Amino acid sequence: MPFYERGDTRIYYEEVGSGFPLLVIPGGGLNSTVAGLQTHPFNPMETFRDDFRCIASDLRNSPPGQSTGPLDIERTWDAFTDDHIGLMDHLGIDKFGVIGFCIAGPMILNLLSRAGDRVVAAALMQPSGYRPELPNLFYENNTAGWGPPLCEKRPDITMDMVHDFLMNMYNNRADFVFTVSREFVSSLQTPILIAPDDVPAHPYERAMEVANLAPNSEVTIYPWKDTQEHIDETVDHVRRFLKTHAAVPAAA
């Protein structure tokens, strides 16, 4: 199984299909893994393997996964973006599309802020975001469901470190989508497709705010996960969207 290594970071990844490269970022919060795609409304690695060269990786320091690296308390979101950009560099890929679920929403927007000239189009499926009525949601969820298994797996990481990491990742950025500003999204020229959700971690209001601010945005049907027919319709929308923009790569 392939790994990409950079310094103390070791990222497990998988590839399927051929054609224009598509970076797939699984959901599942900080427990995100390639295997977890099987639990999503659809698995792009299977659904789009005949359309694109699909590439997905386990998130750094996801306890169920195989990717490891420093717990970068000062560069929480940016460390994950380093891994995504680094993987594309490792594979010799310049231009690519991206699709992701849940935590991938903020990650994709951060990726666009760092390497927007390389991403021809981005699909944000059920993106996570800040919900003011539940300001500590992500801190509490990850303190319970991510920190303890990570510390058990990694004796070099303590719950005090987990606390500092989560505070800087979420609570100290308690607004909008955690990674970028509304001003950035308003100036974003990359085509994006939003598939809204409405559960505590995936607020409908944030998804639609991103869609309304971004100049080149589309929105799927909503709800889209309630029936297989709606999922299939959304998959077709995503495929058309990505293939349209993959056919005309963004200018460097």
ZAMARGU-4260 file (C-alpha; in steps of 0.2 Angstrom, whole numbers, plus 5000, padded with zeros to 4 digits):
<rodrens>
0) 5000/5000/5000 | 5007/5017/4995 | 5013/5030/5008 | 5019/5048/5005 | 5032/5053/5017
5) 5038/5071/5021 | 5049/5073/5036 | 5040/5066/5051 | 5024/5065/5042 | 5018/5049/5033
10) 5002/5049/5023 | 4993/5033/5018 | 4984/5035/5001 | 4974/5025/4988 | 4972/5028/4969
15) 4959/5021/4957 | 4954/5025/4940 | 4962/5036/4926 | 4960/5052/4918 | 4960/5070/4925
20) 4965/5069/4944 | 4952/5071/4957 | 4957/5073/4975 | 4944/5065/4987 | 4944/5071/5005
25) 4934/5059/5016 | 4922/5065/5030 | 4922/5058/5047 | 4930/5073/5056 | 4947/5070/5063
30) 4944/5052/5062 | 4943/5053/5042 | 4950/5038/5032 | 4949/5031/5015 | 4939/5016/5022
35) 4927/5028/5030 | 4921/5033/5012 | 4911/5017/5012 | 4899/5025/5025 | 4896/5041/5015
40) 4880/5044/5005 | 4891/5039/4990 | 4909/5034/4988 | 4918/5044/4975 | 4932/5032/4973
45) 4919/5019/4967 | 4907/5031/4959 | 4919/5041/4949 | 4933/5029/4945 | 4928/5028/4927
50) 4928/5047/4925 | 4944/5052/4935 | 4960/5047/4942 | 4953/5047/4960 | 4966/5050/4975
55) 4961/5049/4993 | 4971/5048/5009 | 4969/5044/5028 | 4969/5061/5038 | 4985/5064/5048
60) 4983/5057/5065 | 4966/5049/5062 | 4966/5035/5075 | 4957/5022/5064 | 4969/5027/5049
65) 4987/5024/5044 | 4993/5042/5042 | 5004/5049/5055 | 5013/5066/5059 | 5016/5079/5072
70) 5001/5087/5080 | 5004/5104/5074 | 4995/5115/5087 | 5000/5131/5079 | 4995/5126/5061
75) 4980/5115/5063 | 4971/5117/5047 | 4986/5122/5037 | 4995/5105/5042 | 4981/5095/5034
80) 4982/5106/5018 | 5001/5104/5018 | 4997/5085/5017 | 4985/5087/5003 | 4996/5098/4993
85) 5011/5088/4996 | 5002/5072/4990 | 4998/5080/4974 | 5016/5086/4972 | 5022/5068/4976
90) 5011/5061/4962 | 5017/5074/4950 | 5000/5082/4948 | 4998/5101/4945 | 4980/5104/4941
95) 4966/5094/4949 | 4948/5094/4955 | 4943/5090/4973 | 4928/5083/4981 | 4925/5081/5000
100) 4913/5078/5014 | 4910/5085/5031 | 4927/5092/5038 | 4933/5093/5020 | 4922/5108/5017
105) 4933/5119/5028 | 4949/5110/5021 | 4944/5113/5003 | 4941/5131/5006 | 4958/5132/5015
110) 4966/5122/5000 | 4959/5135/4988 | 4966/5149/4998 | 4983/5141/4997 | 4983/5133/4980
115) 4968/5140/4971 | 4977/5141/4954 | 4979/5122/4954 | 4961/5117/4958 | 4949/5118/4943
120) 4933/5115/4953 | 4928/5109/4970 | 4913/5100/4976 | 4909/5102/4995 | 4897/5088/5001
125) 4888/5091/5017 | 4901/5103/5023 | 4904/5107/5041 | 4904/5124/5048 | 4901/5135/5064
130) 4884/5134/5072 | 4883/5148/5084 | 4870/5139/5095 | 4882/5125/5097 | 4899/5134/5099
135) 4908/5120/5108 | 4901/5106/5097 | 4917/5101/5088 | 4928/5103/5103 | 4917/5092/5114
140) 4914/5079/5100 | 4933/5077/5097 | 4938/5078/5115 | 4927/5063/5117 | 4929/5053/5101
145) 4946/5058/5094 | 4958/5063/5108 | 4957/5048/5119 | 4960/5035/5105 | 4974/5046/5098
150) 4983/5047/5114 | 4981/5028/5117 | 4989/5025/5100 | 5002/5039/5101 | 5010/5040/5118
155) 5019/5056/5113 | 5002/5065/5112 | 4993/5070/5128 | 4976/5076/5131 | 4983/5093/5136
160) 4990/5094/5118 | 4973/5088/5111 | 4965/5102/5121 | 4976/5115/5114 | 4975/5108/5096
165) 4956/5108/5096 | 4955/5125/5104 | 4965/5133/5090 | 4957/5123/5077 | 4939/5127/5082
170) 4935/5138/5097 | 4948/5151/5093 | 4941/5152/5075 | 4923/5151/5080 | 4915/5159/5065
175) 4909/5154/5047 | 4919/5139/5041 | 4934/5140/5053 | 4948/5142/5039 | 4944/5157/5028
180) 4934/5173/5029 | 4918/5178/5020 | 4929/5191/5011 | 4939/5177/5003 | 4924/5167/4998
185) 4917/5183/4990 | 4933/5185/4979 | 4934/5166/4975 | 4934/5163/4956 | 4936/5144/4957
190) 4919/5135/4952 | 4912/5127/4968 | 4897/5115/4970 | 4888/5114/4987 | 4878/5100/4993
195) 4870/5106/5009 | 4865/5096/5024 | 4857/5101/5040 | 4863/5091/5055 | 4873/5099/5070
200) 4890/5098/5062 | 4884/5102/5045 | 4874/5118/5046 | 4863/5122/5031 | 4865/5141/5035
205) 4884/5140/5033 | 4883/5129/5017 | 4871/5141/5009 | 4881/5157/5015 | 4896/5150/5006
210) 4886/5146/4990 | 4878/5164/4991 | 4895/5173/4993 | 4905/5163/4980 | 4904/5171/4963
215) 4905/5154/4953 | 4894/5143/4964 | 4881/5130/4961 | 4870/5121/4973 | 4863/5103/4972
220) 4845/5098/4976 | 4840/5099/4995 | 4837/5087/5003 | 4848/5076/4993 | 4852/5061/5005
225) 4834/5056/5009 | 4832/5044/4995 | 4843/5034/4983 | 4834/5043/4968 | 4840/5060/4976
230) 4858/5053/4979 | 4859/5047/4961 | 4853/5064/4955 | 4866/5073/4965 | 4880/5061/4959
235) 4875/5065/4941 | 4876/5084/4945 | 4893/5082/4953 | 4899/5072/4939 | 4893/5084/4926
240) 4900/5099/4936 | 4918/5091/4938 | 4919/5085/4920 | 4914/5102/4913 | 4928/5111/4923
245) 4941/5097/4921 | 4939/5099/4902 | 4944/5117/4903 | 4958/5118/4916 | 4960/5134/4925
250) 4974/5146/4919 | 4990/5146/4929
</rodrens>
